[in-house]
Amino acid sequence: MFVGLVVLLLSSPAPSAGDQLFCAGANSKYSPNSTYRTSLRFLADELTARAMKSHSATGTAGTGSDKVYGAVLCRGDSTGADCSRRLREAFGRTINADSTGAAACALHKDVALYSELYQLRFSDEDFLSAFSNAPLWVDGTNLNLVPAADAGQFDELVAKLTRSLAEAAAAQPDSYATADAPWSSRESERTVYGLAQCTQDMPPERCRACLDGIGAEIQRRIGSSKMGGAIHGARCTLRYETGTQFFTETATGQRKGHAVRLRAAIR
């Protein structure tokens, strides 16, 4: 069972101004000089190097009881250098358990650290072969409510947006897609923006199922009529925001075909 702890990442520009740390198995720890830690450090370096080129990576290191499974994911609009830097810092926090807050999970074999811009998980349990997305971080990025009279139409638009994002991301070679859709309320005209992404090792049907799963949960777990929210996992991530384009379209790796446009406003 995972235990969550909010820790601040002051260098992050994320609107939520933080990230989320999870650790599981209080009785499953490794010693500072163990072979497991050596395997973990090797895997951290390997995944970080690979993600610099492709924004995500999965893999294993070690054998037997010292085997480590890992997955990392950087947001698709980040540069390779930025992805590498953030993952190095994140692994440093989780492996070294420094003073930034990761000490709560010091020496745990199963740890996840998520932010708006990256996700990582490592474990002594094989979560890779079943494409497990656990643990989930439900992040209410904008808890302001749309007007009550517009709630039904807004929720319908968000549902349509997340379904379209899941379909588009699963069809992309890099499993990443962004979208925007116009929304007309009784008070204003706004745009709803969305982003979806999976680790690239996932087959299209697995990516689609992962995103459909968190898409179906996003309004229930964040709440109806909320103007922004996200669910991040070890394998896929989904976010929407009203009135704020939180992603860029010109970063390294951004190619034609990523954008999904829902032209018909729901009124």
DAMOQUI-V28922 format. One record per backbone hydrogen bond with DSSP energy under -0.5 kcal/mol. NH is the residue of the N-H (numbers start at 1). CO is the residue of the C=O. If there is no record, write none. Layout:
BEGIN
{{NH	CO} {NH	CO}}
END
This chain:
BEGIN
{{3	23} {5	21} {7	19} {10	8} {12	9} {17	14} {19	7} {20	114} {21	5} {22	112} {23	3} {24	110} {25	1} {28	25} {29	27} {30	107} {34	31} {38	34} {39	35} {40	36} {41	37} {42	38} {43	39} {44	40} {45	41} {46	42} {47	43} {48	44} {49	45} {50	46} {51	47} {52	48} {53	49} {53	50} {54	50} {55	51} {57	72} {59	70} {61	68} {66	63} {67	64} {68	61} {69	123} {70	59} {71	121} {72	57} {73	119} {74	55} {75	117} {78	75} {83	79} {84	80} {85	81} {86	82} {87	83} {88	84} {89	85} {90	86} {91	87} {92	88} {93	89} {94	90} {95	91} {96	92} {97	93} {101	98} {103	98} {104	101} {105	102} {106	103} {108	105} {109	28} {110	24} {111	109} {111	122} {112	22} {113	120} {114	20} {115	118} {119	73} {120	113} {121	71} {122	111} {123	69} {127	125} {131	128} {132	127} {137	232} {138	136} {139	137} {139	230} {140	138} {141	139} {142	228} {146	225} {150	147} {151	147} {151	148} {154	150} {155	151} {156	152} {157	153} {158	154} {159	155} {160	156} {161	157} {162	158} {163	159} {164	160} {165	161} {166	162} {167	163} {168	164} {169	165} {170	166} {171	167} {172	168} {172	169} {175	172} {177	196} {178	258} {179	194} {180	260} {181	192} {182	262} {183	190} {184	266} {185	183} {185	188} {190	183} {190	188} {192	181} {193	191} {193	241} {194	179} {195	239} {196	177} {197	237} {198	175} {199	235} {202	199} {206	203} {207	203} {208	204} {209	205} {210	206} {211	207} {212	208} {213	209} {214	210} {215	211} {216	212} {217	213} {218	214} {219	215} {221	217} {222	218} {223	219} {226	223} {227	144} {228	142} {229	240} {230	139} {231	238} {232	137} {233	236} {234	133} {237	197} {238	231} {239	195} {240	229} {241	193} {242	227} {243	191} {243	241} {246	244} {254	251} {255	253} {258	255} {260	178} {262	180} {262	260} {263	261} {265	263} {266	182} {267	265}}
END
